[in-house]
Amino acid sequence: MIDFKAAKIVLQNHEPSMNPTSEELARIIMYRVGLEPRKTGATDKMYRTMVELYERSKAAHRDKKPELAVMTVEEMGAYAGISRQTMYDYLGRWLELNMVVKTSYIVDTKVVIGYKLSGATLEASFEKAKQEINNNLELTMKYICELQKIIKNEKISQTQKDKLNTEPPQHVPEAVEKQELVVTA
């Protein structure tokens, strides 16, 4: 389940031009799924990281070397033109949407920790992100149905309380004398 507490995901409605370049389309996709930086003056090269992750994933699959698909945070930041720490800030959203996964591999007796696309292709990774968003929307729909039910029950309960408080008490006789009916034949 996607947890939007840690990272604010903002889906935007950007549209490409008639004949977009790969750069323009990559940038549009980044905006539409909420992965593009939103700060004024921030880098506009974040799409390069996504494209490089895809290229590395293709090379890893082609050469049958899964470690080729992994990028360190430093490398990701270099492609985006930002520092490692800033890349960590943006990486949270990538992880929230399940576009990338954290992984590690060993090179020359050193453990390298990095990130790779969550699927074999960009499309497969996006399918996972789409599923995360759909799961979040489905859960939200359940909350909406529950909210409607609770509001309805609260109104019914309040109406009944108001009804009891506004009705005058009915007079009940304290003692009714017994009367016997004698029938003579």
C-alpha positions in Angstrom: 0.0 0.0 0.0 1.3 3.4 -0.8 1.8 5.7 2.2 1.6 9.4 1.2 2.7 10.5 4.7 6.4 10.5 4.0 6.3 12.1 0.5 3.7 14.3 -1.1 2.8 12.9 -4.5 1.5 15.5 -6.9 0.1 14.2 -10.2 0.1 16.9 -12.8 -1.7 17.2 -16.1 1.1 18.1 -18.5 0.7 17.3 -22.2 3.4 16.7 -24.8 3.6 18.7 -28.1 2.6 17.1 -31.4 6.0 15.4 -32.2 7.8 15.2 -28.8 11.4 14.3 -28.5 12.4 11.6 -26.0 13.6 14.3 -23.7 10.3 16.2 -23.7 8.3 13.0 -23.3 10.5 11.8 -20.4 10.0 15.2 -18.7 6.2 15.0 -19.3 6.1 11.5 -17.8 8.1 12.7 -14.7 5.6 15.5 -14.2 2.5 13.4 -14.7 3.6 10.8 -12.1 4.8 13.3 -9.6 8.6 12.6 -9.8 9.8 16.0 -11.2 11.2 18.5 -8.6 8.7 21.1 -7.6 10.9 23.7 -6.0 11.4 27.0 -7.8 14.9 27.0 -9.4 15.3 23.2 -9.0 16.9 21.1 -11.7 14.9 20.3 -14.8 17.2 17.3 -15.6 15.6 14.7 -13.3 14.3 12.9 -16.4 17.9 12.0 -17.2 18.0 9.8 -14.2 14.9 7.9 -15.3 16.3 7.5 -18.8 19.7 6.3 -17.5 18.0 3.7 -15.2 16.1 2.4 -18.3 19.3 2.2 -20.4 21.1 0.4 -17.6 18.2 -2.0 -17.2 18.4 -2.8 -20.9 22.1 -3.4 -20.7 21.8 -5.6 -17.6 19.2 -7.7 -19.3 21.1 -7.9 -22.6 24.5 -8.8 -20.9 22.8 -11.0 -18.2 24.6 -9.0 -15.5 22.0 -7.7 -13.1 24.5 -5.4 -11.3 24.6 -3.2 -14.4 21.1 -2.0 -13.8 22.0 -0.5 -10.4 22.8 3.2 -9.9 24.1 4.6 -6.7 22.5 7.8 -5.3 25.6 9.7 -6.3 25.3 8.6 -9.9 21.6 9.4 -9.9 22.3 12.9 -8.5 25.0 13.4 -11.1 22.6 12.6 -14.0 20.0 15.0 -12.5 22.6 17.7 -11.8 21.9 17.7 -8.1 23.8 16.7 -4.9 23.6 13.3 -3.3 21.6 14.6 -0.4 19.0 16.4 -2.6 18.7 13.2 -4.7 17.9 11.3 -1.4 15.0 13.8 -0.9 13.6 13.1 -4.4 14.3 9.4 -4.2 11.6 9.1 -1.5 8.9 9.7 -4.0 10.4 7.3 -6.5 10.3 4.6 -3.8 6.8 5.5 -2.6 5.5 4.9 -6.1 7.5 1.7 -6.5 9.2 3.0 -9.6 12.6 2.0 -8.2 13.8 -0.6 -5.6 16.7 -0.5 -3.4 19.3 -3.2 -4.0 22.9 -4.1 -3.4 25.6 -6.0 -5.2 29.3 -6.9 -4.7 32.1 -5.5 -6.8 35.7 -6.2 -6.0 34.8 -7.4 -2.4 32.9 -4.2 -1.8 29.1 -4.0 -1.2 27.5 -1.3 -3.4 24.1 -0.2 -2.4 22.0 1.5 -5.1 18.6 1.6 -6.9 17.2 0.1 -10.1 13.9 0.1 -11.9 11.4 -2.0 -10.2 10.6 -3.8 -13.5 12.7 -5.1 -16.4 11.6 -2.1 -18.5 10.3 1.4 -17.9 6.8 0.2 -18.8 6.9 -2.6 -16.2 8.1 -0.1 -13.6 5.3 2.3 -14.5 2.8 -0.5 -14.2 4.0 -1.0 -10.6 3.6 2.7 -9.9 0.2 2.6 -11.5 -0.8 -0.3 -9.3 0.4 1.6 -6.2 -1.8 4.6 -7.2 -4.8 2.4 -8.0 -4.4 0.6 -4.6 -4.4 4.0 -2.9 -7.5 5.1 -4.8 -9.3 1.9 -4.0 -8.5 2.3 -0.3 -9.7 5.9 -0.5 -12.9 4.7 -2.1 -13.5 2.3 0.8 -12.9 5.2 3.3 -15.5 7.3 1.3 -18.1 4.5 1.6 -17.4 4.1 5.3 -17.6 7.9 5.8 -21.0 8.0 4.1 -22.2 5.2 6.3 -21.0 6.9 9.4 -22.5 10.2 8.5 -25.9 8.6 7.8 -25.8 6.7 11.1 -24.8 9.8 13.0 -27.7 11.7 11.5 -30.2 9.0 12.3 -28.8 8.8 15.9 -29.0 12.6 16.3 -32.6 12.6 14.9 -33.6 10.0 17.4 -32.0 11.9 20.3 -33.7 15.1 19.2 -37.1 13.3 18.9 -36.7 11.9 22.5 -35.8 15.3 23.9 -38.7 17.2 22.2 -41.6 14.7 23.0 -43.6 15.6 26.1 -43.7 12.8 28.7 -46.9 10.8 28.5 -49.1 10.8 31.7 -49.2 7.4 33.2 -51.7 6.9 36.1 -50.0 6.0 39.3 -52.5 3.6 40.6 -55.6 2.1 38.9 -58.2 0.8 41.3 -59.4 -2.7 40.8 -63.0 -3.0 39.9 -64.7 -6.3 40.0 -67.5 -7.0 37.6 -70.1 -9.2 39.2 -72.3 -11.0 36.8 -75.5 -12.5 38.2 -77.5 -15.0 36.5 
